[in-house]
């Protein structure tokens, strides 16, 4: 296989701001008196590859797809995200919806 070349990266806050430092309309978290809502981009995953559950007072989202080939090579993607549910969220009212554009929207009503 040839020599392995290590690449360094210069990361700054201005570059690494995904997903919750900006409310850009695609990735958002809303917590009002009436509703709790989380939405983020899952366009690379099919509905069967996305798991949403509540565990110990946390909303847990796991999305993963196996290695796929494209014109550039192979890619595997995985997202693990956890949100602490506010105490006034009715966890039994949680609903998730995946839009045709791949935006996963999860919402719940307040108690």
TORDO-686467 format. One record per residue (C-alpha): residue number from 1; z, x, y. Coordinates in steps of 0.5 Angstrom, whole numbers, plus 500, padded with zeros to 3 digits. Each point is the difference from the previous one (the first is absolute). Example, Ala and Ser with C-alpha at 12.3 -4.5 7.8 and 13.67 -1.06 7.14 Angstrom:
<atoms>
{nr 1&z 516&x 525&y 491}
{nr 2&z 498&x 502&y 507}
</atoms>
This chain:
<atoms>
{nr 1&z 500&x 500&y 500}
{nr 2&z 500&x 505&y 506}
{nr 3&z 506&x 502&y 505}
{nr 4&z 504&x 494&y 503}
{nr 5&z 500&x 500&y 507}
{nr 6&z 506&x 498&y 504}
{nr 7&z 499&x 496&y 506}
{nr 8&z 505&x 499&y 506}
{nr 9&z 500&x 494&y 504}
{nr 10&z 502&x 499&y 507}
{nr 11&z 504&x 493&y 500}
{nr 12&z 502&x 497&y 507}
{nr 13&z 504&x 494&y 502}
{nr 14&z 493&x 498&y 503}
{nr 15&z 496&x 501&y 494}
{nr 16&z 505&x 497&y 495}
{nr 17&z 502&x 493&y 502}
{nr 18&z 498&x 495&y 494}
{nr 19&z 502&x 495&y 499}
{nr 20&z 506&x 498&y 504}
{nr 21&z 500&x 504&y 506}
{nr 22&z 495&x 495&y 503}
{nr 23&z 499&x 493&y 500}
{nr 24&z 492&x 500&y 499}
{nr 25&z 499&x 493&y 498}
{nr 26&z 498&x 503&y 493}
{nr 27&z 507&x 503&y 498}
{nr 28&z 506&x 496&y 503}
{nr 29&z 507&x 498&y 499}
{nr 30&z 503&x 494&y 503}
{nr 31&z 507&x 497&y 500}
{nr 32&z 501&x 494&y 504}
{nr 33&z 505&x 495&y 500}
{nr 34&z 495&x 495&y 496}
{nr 35&z 497&x 505&y 496}
{nr 36&z 499&x 507&y 496}
{nr 37&z 493&x 503&y 499}
{nr 38&z 497&x 506&y 498}
{nr 39&z 493&x 502&y 499}
{nr 40&z 496&x 506&y 499}
{nr 41&z 493&x 503&y 497}
{nr 42&z 499&x 499&y 493}
{nr 43&z 493&x 500&y 500}
{nr 44&z 499&x 506&y 495}
{nr 45&z 504&x 495&y 494}
{nr 46&z 498&x 494&y 496}
{nr 47&z 505&x 494&y 500}
{nr 48&z 502&x 503&y 493}
{nr 49&z 502&x 507&y 502}
{nr 50&z 505&x 497&y 505}
{nr 51&z 507&x 498&y 499}
{nr 52&z 505&x 497&y 504}
{nr 53&z 507&x 499&y 499}
{nr 54&z 507&x 499&y 502}
{nr 55&z 505&x 505&y 498}
{nr 56&z 507&x 501&y 502}
{nr 57&z 499&x 497&y 507}
{nr 58&z 494&x 504&y 501}
{nr 59&z 492&x 498&y 500}
{nr 60&z 497&x 505&y 496}
{nr 61&z 492&x 500&y 500}
{nr 62&z 497&x 505&y 495}
{nr 63&z 492&x 500&y 500}
{nr 64&z 496&x 505&y 495}
{nr 65&z 494&x 501&y 497}
{nr 66&z 497&x 505&y 495}
{nr 67&z 496&x 506&y 501}
{nr 68&z 493&x 497&y 503}
{nr 69&z 494&x 504&y 501}
{nr 70&z 495&x 500&y 506}
{nr 71&z 495&x 504&y 503}
{nr 72&z 505&x 505&y 503}
{nr 73&z 504&x 501&y 493}
{nr 74&z 506&x 497&y 497}
{nr 75&z 506&x 496&y 504}
{nr 76&z 506&x 497&y 498}
{nr 77&z 504&x 496&y 505}
{nr 78&z 507&x 497&y 499}
{nr 79&z 505&x 497&y 506}
{nr 80&z 507&x 499&y 499}
{nr 81&z 504&x 496&y 506}
{nr 82&z 507&x 497&y 500}
{nr 83&z 503&x 496&y 506}
{nr 84&z 507&x 498&y 500}
{nr 85&z 500&x 493&y 501}
{nr 86&z 504&x 497&y 506}
{nr 87&z 506&x 496&y 498}
{nr 88&z 497&x 494&y 503}
{nr 89&z 494&x 500&y 496}
{nr 90&z 499&x 495&y 494}
{nr 91&z 498&x 504&y 494}
{nr 92&z 498&x 494&y 496}
{nr 93&z 495&x 498&y 506}
{nr 94&z 496&x 507&y 500}
{nr 95&z 492&x 499&y 499}
{nr 96&z 495&x 505&y 499}
{nr 97&z 493&x 499&y 502}
{nr 98&z 494&x 505&y 499}
{nr 99&z 494&x 499&y 505}
{nr 100&z 493&x 501&y 498}
{nr 101&z 500&x 506&y 505}
{nr 102&z 506&x 503&y 496}
{nr 103&z 506&x 499&y 505}
{nr 104&z 506&x 498&y 496}
{nr 105&z 504&x 495&y 504}
{nr 106&z 507&x 499&y 497}
{nr 107&z 505&x 494&y 504}
{nr 108&z 506&x 497&y 499}
{nr 109&z 504&x 495&y 504}
{nr 110&z 507&x 501&y 502}
{nr 111&z 506&x 496&y 497}
</atoms>
